[in-house]
Amino acid sequence: MTVFAEAVDWGAVLEVIWASLLAGVGVTAIFSVGVLGASRAVESRRGGHGAAAGAYAVLTLLAFVAVAAAMAFGIVVMTQKD
């Protein structure tokens, strides 16, 4: 058991775990906000509330840009060499 404990860098393992959880939950939540914004924008536009529809459309755009940025960041991190 000690050989295994010495072979594993537990600090790196814990860093990967928390980063994965943060990215998984965070990106999923931001994507959900984008879907909610798109849905509300359509509802507001149909209801004749142009300003609210525009605000929800901006929220949707920002959320999807954030998701795309997170994806690009992930690709950059994976392709970097130390």
Backbone atoms as SQL, in Angstrom:
CREATE TABLE atoms (id INTEGER PRIMARY KEY, chain TEXT, resi INTEGER, resn TEXT, atom TEXT, x REAL, y REAL, z REAL);
INSERT INTO atoms VALUES
  (1, 'A', 1, 'MET', 'N', 0.825, -1.203, 0.000),
  (2, 'A', 1, 'MET', 'CA', 0.000, 0.000, 0.000),
  (3, 'A', 1, 'MET', 'C', 0.866, 1.262, 0.000),
  (4, 'A', 2, 'THR', 'N', 2.018, 1.196, 0.645),
  (5, 'A', 2, 'THR', 'CA', 2.875, 2.377, 0.694),
  (6, 'A', 2, 'THR', 'C', 3.471, 2.707, -0.666),
  (7, 'A', 3, 'VAL', 'N', 3.726, 1.700, -1.478),
  (8, 'A', 3, 'VAL', 'CA', 4.270, 1.953, -2.805),
  (9, 'A', 3, 'VAL', 'C', 3.249, 2.724, -3.640),
  (10, 'A', 4, 'PHE', 'N', 1.997, 2.335, -3.531),
  (11, 'A', 4, 'PHE', 'CA', 0.929, 3.036, -4.251),
  (12, 'A', 4, 'PHE', 'C', 0.802, 4.471, -3.751),
  (13, 'A', 5, 'ALA', 'N', 0.862, 4.660, -2.449),
  (14, 'A', 5, 'ALA', 'CA', 0.736, 5.998, -1.875),
  (15, 'A', 5, 'ALA', 'C', 1.896, 6.893, -2.308),
  (16, 'A', 6, 'GLU', 'N', 3.068, 6.299, -2.482),
  (17, 'A', 6, 'GLU', 'CA', 4.218, 7.088, -2.913),
  (18, 'A', 6, 'GLU', 'C', 4.175, 7.374, -4.409),
  (19, 'A', 7, 'ALA', 'N', 3.533, 6.534, -5.170),
  (20, 'A', 7, 'ALA', 'CA', 3.497, 6.685, -6.623),
  (21, 'A', 7, 'ALA', 'C', 2.452, 7.691, -7.086),
  (22, 'A', 8, 'VAL', 'N', 1.492, 7.983, -6.252),
  (23, 'A', 8, 'VAL', 'CA', 0.397, 8.875, -6.639),
  (24, 'A', 8, 'VAL', 'C', 0.624, 10.253, -6.037),
  (25, 'A', 9, 'ASP', 'N', 0.523, 11.261, -6.876),
  (26, 'A', 9, 'ASP', 'CA', 0.605, 12.643, -6.403),
  (27, 'A', 9, 'ASP', 'C', -0.811, 13.071, -6.013),
  (28, 'A', 10, 'TRP', 'N', -1.143, 12.924, -4.740),
  (29, 'A', 10, 'TRP', 'CA', -2.512, 13.165, -4.275),
  (30, 'A', 10, 'TRP', 'C', -2.925, 14.621, -4.430),
  (31, 'A', 11, 'GLY', 'N', -1.989, 15.528, -4.364),
  (32, 'A', 11, 'GLY', 'CA', -2.315, 16.942, -4.586),
  (33, 'A', 11, 'GLY', 'C', -2.816, 17.168, -6.002),
  (34, 'A', 12, 'ALA', 'N', -2.159, 16.531, -6.969),
  (35, 'A', 12, 'ALA', 'CA', -2.584, 16.663, -8.367),
  (36, 'A', 12, 'ALA', 'C', -3.932, 15.990, -8.586),
  (37, 'A', 13, 'VAL', 'N', -4.142, 14.843, -7.948),
  (38, 'A', 13, 'VAL', 'CA', -5.428, 14.145, -8.085),
  (39, 'A', 13, 'VAL', 'C', -6.562, 15.002, -7.540),
  (40, 'A', 14, 'LEU', 'N', -6.369, 15.591, -6.389),
  (41, 'A', 14, 'LEU', 'CA', -7.405, 16.447, -5.804),
  (42, 'A', 14, 'LEU', 'C', -7.642, 17.694, -6.649),
  (43, 'A', 15, 'GLU', 'N', -6.579, 18.229, -7.242),
  (44, 'A', 15, 'GLU', 'CA', -6.730, 19.388, -8.120),
  (45, 'A', 15, 'GLU', 'C', -7.569, 19.036, -9.348),
  (46, 'A', 16, 'VAL', 'N', -7.332, 17.879, -9.919),
  (47, 'A', 16, 'VAL', 'CA', -8.108, 17.436, -11.080),
  (48, 'A', 16, 'VAL', 'C', -9.567, 17.232, -10.688),
  (49, 'A', 17, 'ILE', 'N', -9.814, 16.657, -9.521),
  (50, 'A', 17, 'ILE', 'CA', -11.190, 16.400, -9.082),
  (51, 'A', 17, 'ILE', 'C', -11.950, 17.704, -8.897),
  (52, 'A', 18, 'TRP', 'N', -11.373, 18.669, -8.174),
  (53, 'A', 18, 'TRP', 'CA', -12.128, 19.911, -7.929),
  (54, 'A', 18, 'TRP', 'C', -12.283, 20.724, -9.203),
  (55, 'A', 19, 'ALA', 'N', -11.267, 20.715, -10.065),
  (56, 'A', 19, 'ALA', 'CA', -11.381, 21.461, -11.326),
  (57, 'A', 19, 'ALA', 'C', -12.442, 20.835, -12.224),
  (58, 'A', 20, 'SER', 'N', -12.507, 19.523, -12.255),
  (59, 'A', 20, 'SER', 'CA', -13.512, 18.838, -13.070),
  (60, 'A', 20, 'SER', 'C', -14.922, 19.116, -12.562),
  (61, 'A', 21, 'LEU', 'N', -15.096, 19.053, -11.258),
  (62, 'A', 21, 'LEU', 'CA', -16.413, 19.341, -10.680),
  (63, 'A', 21, 'LEU', 'C', -16.821, 20.782, -10.947),
  (64, 'A', 22, 'LEU', 'N', -15.897, 21.705, -10.743),
  (65, 'A', 22, 'LEU', 'CA', -16.193, 23.119, -10.965),
  (66, 'A', 22, 'LEU', 'C', -16.540, 23.378, -12.430),
  (67, 'A', 23, 'ALA', 'N', -15.752, 22.833, -13.327),
  (68, 'A', 23, 'ALA', 'CA', -16.011, 23.047, -14.753),
  (69, 'A', 23, 'ALA', 'C', -17.310, 22.375, -15.177),
  (70, 'A', 24, 'GLY', 'N', -17.531, 21.166, -14.727),
  (71, 'A', 24, 'GLY', 'CA', -18.745, 20.442, -15.106),
  (72, 'A', 24, 'GLY', 'C', -20.010, 21.114, -14.626),
  (73, 'A', 25, 'VAL', 'N', -20.027, 21.477, -13.369),
  (74, 'A', 25, 'VAL', 'CA', -21.212, 22.130, -12.803),
  (75, 'A', 25, 'VAL', 'C', -21.336, 23.559, -13.324),
  (76, 'A', 26, 'GLY', 'N', -20.227, 24.269, -13.394),
  (77, 'A', 26, 'GLY', 'CA', -20.264, 25.662, -13.832),
  (78, 'A', 26, 'GLY', 'C', -20.698, 25.823, -15.275),
  (79, 'A', 27, 'VAL', 'N', -20.109, 25.052, -16.171),
  (80, 'A', 27, 'VAL', 'CA', -20.462, 25.166, -17.586),
  (81, 'A', 27, 'VAL', 'C', -21.905, 24.713, -17.807),
  (82, 'A', 28, 'THR', 'N', -22.317, 23.663, -17.114),
  (83, 'A', 28, 'THR', 'CA', -23.697, 23.204, -17.232),
  (84, 'A', 28, 'THR', 'C', -24.676, 24.265, -16.743),
  (85, 'A', 29, 'ALA', 'N', -24.362, 24.914, -15.646),
  (86, 'A', 29, 'ALA', 'CA', -25.241, 25.965, -15.115),
  (87, 'A', 29, 'ALA', 'C', -25.315, 27.156, -16.069),
  (88, 'A', 30, 'ILE', 'N', -24.189, 27.548, -16.629),
  (89, 'A', 30, 'ILE', 'CA', -24.183, 28.677, -17.563),
  (90, 'A', 30, 'ILE', 'C', -24.971, 28.333, -18.826),
  (91, 'A', 31, 'PHE', 'N', -24.811, 27.109, -19.323),
  (92, 'A', 31, 'PHE', 'CA', -25.579, 26.679, -20.487),
  (93, 'A', 31, 'PHE', 'C', -27.076, 26.687, -20.179),
  (94, 'A', 32, 'SER', 'N', -27.432, 26.266, -18.975),
  (95, 'A', 32, 'SER', 'CA', -28.840, 26.274, -18.565),
  (96, 'A', 32, 'SER', 'C', -29.407, 27.691, -18.528),
  (97, 'A', 33, 'VAL', 'N', -28.602, 28.636, -18.072),
  (98, 'A', 33, 'VAL', 'CA', -29.030, 30.039, -18.072),
  (99, 'A', 33, 'VAL', 'C', -29.256, 30.512, -19.507),
  (100, 'A', 34, 'GLY', 'N', -28.410, 30.068, -20.426),
  (101, 'A', 34, 'GLY', 'CA', -28.589, 30.428, -21.830),
  (102, 'A', 34, 'GLY', 'C', -29.875, 29.872, -22.401),
  (103, 'A', 35, 'VAL', 'N', -30.191, 28.631, -22.088),
  (104, 'A', 35, 'VAL', 'CA', -31.435, 28.027, -22.572),
  (105, 'A', 35, 'VAL', 'C', -32.638, 28.738, -21.954),
  (106, 'A', 36, 'LEU', 'N', -32.555, 29.044, -20.668),
  (107, 'A', 36, 'LEU', 'CA', -33.639, 29.775, -20.003),
  (108, 'A', 36, 'LEU', 'C', -33.832, 31.149, -20.637),
  (109, 'A', 37, 'GLY', 'N', -32.730, 31.851, -20.902),
  (110, 'A', 37, 'GLY', 'CA', -32.820, 33.161, -21.533),
  (111, 'A', 37, 'GLY', 'C', -33.461, 33.101, -22.907),
  (112, 'A', 38, 'ALA', 'N', -33.093, 32.077, -23.688),
  (113, 'A', 38, 'ALA', 'CA', -33.683, 31.930, -25.020),
  (114, 'A', 38, 'ALA', 'C', -35.185, 31.675, -24.924),
  (115, 'A', 39, 'SER', 'N', -35.559, 30.837, -23.998),
  (116, 'A', 39, 'SER', 'CA', -36.980, 30.524, -23.816),
  (117, 'A', 39, 'SER', 'C', -37.769, 31.760, -23.383),
  (118, 'A', 40, 'ARG', 'N', -37.218, 32.477, -22.424),
  (119, 'A', 40, 'ARG', 'CA', -37.900, 33.683, -21.942),
  (120, 'A', 40, 'ARG', 'C', -37.932, 34.770, -23.007),
  (121, 'A', 41, 'ALA', 'N', -36.905, 34.854, -23.833),
  (122, 'A', 41, 'ALA', 'CA', -36.892, 35.853, -24.911),
  (123, 'A', 41, 'ALA', 'C', -38.033, 35.594, -25.887),
  (124, 'A', 42, 'VAL', 'N', -38.224, 34.333, -26.241),
  (125, 'A', 42, 'VAL', 'CA', -39.307, 33.985, -27.158),
  (126, 'A', 42, 'VAL', 'C', -40.665, 34.296, -26.525),
  (127, 'A', 43, 'GLU', 'N', -40.829, 33.915, -25.257),
  (128, 'A', 43, 'GLU', 'CA', -42.091, 34.182, -24.565),
  (129, 'A', 43, 'GLU', 'C', -42.361, 35.678, -24.460),
  (130, 'A', 44, 'SER', 'N', -41.335, 36.441, -24.136),
  (131, 'A', 44, 'SER', 'CA', -41.504, 37.892, -23.992),
  (132, 'A', 44, 'SER', 'C', -41.839, 38.546, -25.333),
  (133, 'A', 45, 'ARG', 'N', -41.196, 38.080, -26.375),
  (134, 'A', 45, 'ARG', 'CA', -41.476, 38.647, -27.690),
  (135, 'A', 45, 'ARG', 'C', -42.907, 38.343, -28.115),
  (136, 'A', 46, 'ARG', 'N', -43.350, 37.123, -27.880),
  (137, 'A', 46, 'ARG', 'CA', -44.732, 36.772, -28.218),
  (138, 'A', 46, 'ARG', 'C', -45.734, 37.570, -27.390),
  (139, 'A', 47, 'GLY', 'N', -45.338, 37.919, -26.171),
  (140, 'A', 47, 'GLY', 'CA', -46.210, 38.693, -25.292),
  (141, 'A', 47, 'GLY', 'C', -46.162, 40.185, -25.556),
  (142, 'A', 48, 'GLY', 'N', -45.327, 40.610, -26.491),
  (143, 'A', 48, 'GLY', 'CA', -45.259, 42.022, -26.836),
  (144, 'A', 48, 'GLY', 'C', -44.355, 42.843, -25.937),
  (145, 'A', 49, 'HIS', 'N', -43.482, 42.200, -25.195),
  (146, 'A', 49, 'HIS', 'CA', -42.548, 42.903, -24.313),
  (147, 'A', 49, 'HIS', 'C', -41.167, 42.932, -24.977),
  (148, 'A', 50, 'GLY', 'N', -40.989, 43.894, -25.852),
  (149, 'A', 50, 'GLY', 'CA', -39.772, 43.971, -26.650),
  (150, 'A', 50, 'GLY', 'C', -38.512, 44.190, -25.835),
  (151, 'A', 51, 'ALA', 'N', -38.582, 45.051, -24.815),
  (152, 'A', 51, 'ALA', 'CA', -37.396, 45.343, -24.009),
  (153, 'A', 51, 'ALA', 'C', -36.972, 44.112, -23.210),
  (154, 'A', 52, 'ALA', 'N', -37.929, 43.426, -22.638),
  (155, 'A', 52, 'ALA', 'CA', -37.608, 42.211, -21.881),
  (156, 'A', 52, 'ALA', 'C', -37.050, 41.135, -22.804),
  (157, 'A', 53, 'ALA', 'N', -37.629, 41.025, -23.997),
  (158, 'A', 53, 'ALA', 'CA', -37.139, 40.043, -24.963),
  (159, 'A', 53, 'ALA', 'C', -35.694, 40.347, -25.346),
  (160, 'A', 54, 'GLY', 'N', -35.390, 41.612, -25.535),
  (161, 'A', 54, 'GLY', 'CA', -34.019, 42.008, -25.858),
  (162, 'A', 54, 'GLY', 'C', -33.054, 41.708, -24.730),
  (163, 'A', 55, 'ALA', 'N', -33.478, 41.960, -23.503),
  (164, 'A', 55, 'ALA', 'CA', -32.624, 41.681, -22.341),
  (165, 'A', 55, 'ALA', 'C', -32.356, 40.185, -22.215),
  (166, 'A', 56, 'TYR', 'N', -33.390, 39.382, -22.413),
  (167, 'A', 56, 'TYR', 'CA', -33.199, 37.929, -22.350),
  (168, 'A', 56, 'TYR', 'C', -32.322, 37.438, -23.502),
  (169, 'A', 57, 'ALA', 'N', -32.447, 38.061, -24.666),
  (170, 'A', 57, 'ALA', 'CA', -31.601, 37.680, -25.802),
  (171, 'A', 57, 'ALA', 'C', -30.131, 37.995, -25.510),
  (172, 'A', 58, 'VAL', 'N', -29.878, 39.124, -24.879),
  (173, 'A', 58, 'VAL', 'CA', -28.503, 39.479, -24.500),
  (174, 'A', 58, 'VAL', 'C', -27.976, 38.485, -23.464),
  (175, 'A', 59, 'LEU', 'N', -28.810, 38.117, -22.503),
  (176, 'A', 59, 'LEU', 'CA', -28.425, 37.122, -21.503),
  (177, 'A', 59, 'LEU', 'C', -28.065, 35.801, -22.176),
  (178, 'A', 60, 'THR', 'N', -28.872, 35.404, -23.141),
  (179, 'A', 60, 'THR', 'CA', -28.608, 34.166, -23.881),
  (180, 'A', 60, 'THR', 'C', -27.280, 34.246, -24.612),
  (181, 'A', 61, 'LEU', 'N', -27.050, 35.334, -25.291),
  (182, 'A', 61, 'LEU', 'CA', -25.807, 35.512, -26.033),
  (183, 'A', 61, 'LEU', 'C', -24.599, 35.460, -25.107),
  (184, 'A', 62, 'LEU', 'N', -24.668, 36.164, -23.980),
  (185, 'A', 62, 'LEU', 'CA', -23.555, 36.166, -23.031),
  (186, 'A', 62, 'LEU', 'C', -23.290, 34.776, -22.464),
  (187, 'A', 63, 'ALA', 'N', -24.358, 34.064, -22.152),
  (188, 'A', 63, 'ALA', 'CA', -24.190, 32.720, -21.602),
  (189, 'A', 63, 'ALA', 'C', -23.534, 31.791, -22.614),
  (190, 'A', 64, 'PHE', 'N', -23.981, 31.838, -23.860),
  (191, 'A', 64, 'PHE', 'CA', -23.407, 30.949, -24.857),
  (192, 'A', 64, 'PHE', 'C', -21.982, 31.348, -25.228),
  (193, 'A', 65, 'VAL', 'N', -21.671, 32.632, -25.178),
  (194, 'A', 65, 'VAL', 'CA', -20.282, 33.057, -25.388),
  (195, 'A', 65, 'VAL', 'C', -19.404, 32.538, -24.247),
  (196, 'A', 66, 'ALA', 'N', -19.910, 32.572, -23.026),
  (197, 'A', 66, 'ALA', 'CA', -19.153, 32.057, -21.881),
  (198, 'A', 66, 'ALA', 'C', -18.917, 30.553, -22.009),
  (199, 'A', 67, 'VAL', 'N', -19.911, 29.815, -22.471),
  (200, 'A', 67, 'VAL', 'CA', -19.745, 28.373, -22.672),
  (201, 'A', 67, 'VAL', 'C', -18.708, 28.112, -23.758),
  (202, 'A', 68, 'ALA', 'N', -18.769, 28.854, -24.846),
  (203, 'A', 68, 'ALA', 'CA', -17.792, 28.686, -25.927),
  (204, 'A', 68, 'ALA', 'C', -16.384, 29.030, -25.436),
  (205, 'A', 69, 'ALA', 'N', -16.265, 30.063, -24.617),
  (206, 'A', 69, 'ALA', 'CA', -14.957, 30.440, -24.071),
  (207, 'A', 69, 'ALA', 'C', -14.425, 29.349, -23.147),
  (208, 'A', 70, 'ALA', 'N', -15.299, 28.757, -22.353),
  (209, 'A', 70, 'ALA', 'CA', -14.874, 27.669, -21.466),
  (210, 'A', 70, 'ALA', 'C', -14.408, 26.463, -22.276),
  (211, 'A', 71, 'MET', 'N', -15.107, 26.179, -23.360),
  (212, 'A', 71, 'MET', 'CA', -14.702, 25.065, -24.224),
  (213, 'A', 71, 'MET', 'C', -13.346, 25.354, -24.870),
  (214, 'A', 72, 'ALA', 'N', -13.165, 26.564, -25.357),
  (215, 'A', 72, 'ALA', 'CA', -11.884, 26.936, -25.975),
  (216, 'A', 72, 'ALA', 'C', -10.755, 26.874, -24.947),
  (217, 'A', 73, 'PHE', 'N', -11.012, 27.337, -23.751),
  (218, 'A', 73, 'PHE', 'CA', -10.007, 27.287, -22.680),
  (219, 'A', 73, 'PHE', 'C', -9.638, 25.837, -22.377),
  (220, 'A', 74, 'GLY', 'N', -10.631, 24.969, -22.322),
  (221, 'A', 74, 'GLY', 'CA', -10.359, 23.558, -22.074),
  (222, 'A', 74, 'GLY', 'C', -9.496, 22.936, -23.151),
  (223, 'A', 75, 'ILE', 'N', -9.754, 23.285, -24.397),
  (224, 'A', 75, 'ILE', 'CA', -8.956, 22.756, -25.501),
  (225, 'A', 75, 'ILE', 'C', -7.525, 23.276, -25.409),
  (226, 'A', 76, 'VAL', 'N', -7.367, 24.548, -25.101),
  (227, 'A', 76, 'VAL', 'CA', -6.023, 25.119, -24.969),
  (228, 'A', 76, 'VAL', 'C', -5.256, 24.430, -23.831),
  (229, 'A', 77, 'VAL', 'N', -5.914, 24.224, -22.717),
  (230, 'A', 77, 'VAL', 'CA', -5.249, 23.575, -21.574),
  (231, 'A', 77, 'VAL', 'C', -4.842, 22.154, -21.928),
  (232, 'A', 78, 'MET', 'N', -5.721, 21.430, -22.634),
  (233, 'A', 78, 'MET', 'CA', -5.411, 20.039, -22.988),
  (234, 'A', 78, 'MET', 'C', -4.286, 19.932, -24.008),
  (235, 'A', 79, 'THR', 'N', -4.141, 20.917, -24.867),
  (236, 'A', 79, 'THR', 'CA', -3.130, 20.824, -25.913),
  (237, 'A', 79, 'THR', 'C', -1.786, 21.448, -25.539),
  (238, 'A', 80, 'GLN', 'N', -1.727, 22.110, -24.393),
  (239, 'A', 80, 'GLN', 'CA', -0.466, 22.707, -23.966),
  (240, 'A', 80, 'GLN', 'C', 0.480, 21.623, -23.462),
  (241, 'A', 81, 'LYS', 'N', 1.750, 21.834, -23.728),
  (242, 'A', 81, 'LYS', 'CA', 2.774, 20.929, -23.192),
  (243, 'A', 81, 'LYS', 'C', 3.510, 21.664, -22.091),
  (244, 'A', 82, 'ASP', 'N', 3.859, 20.917, -21.071),
  (245, 'A', 82, 'ASP', 'CA', 4.623, 21.527, -19.980),
  (246, 'A', 82, 'ASP', 'C', 6.089, 21.515, -20.257);
